């Protein structure tokens, strides 16, 4: 269920 791709949208801004 938790696929690494594509990455979640809420994680992209957080990683930046």
Secondary structure as UniProt FT lines:
FT   HELIX           9..15
//
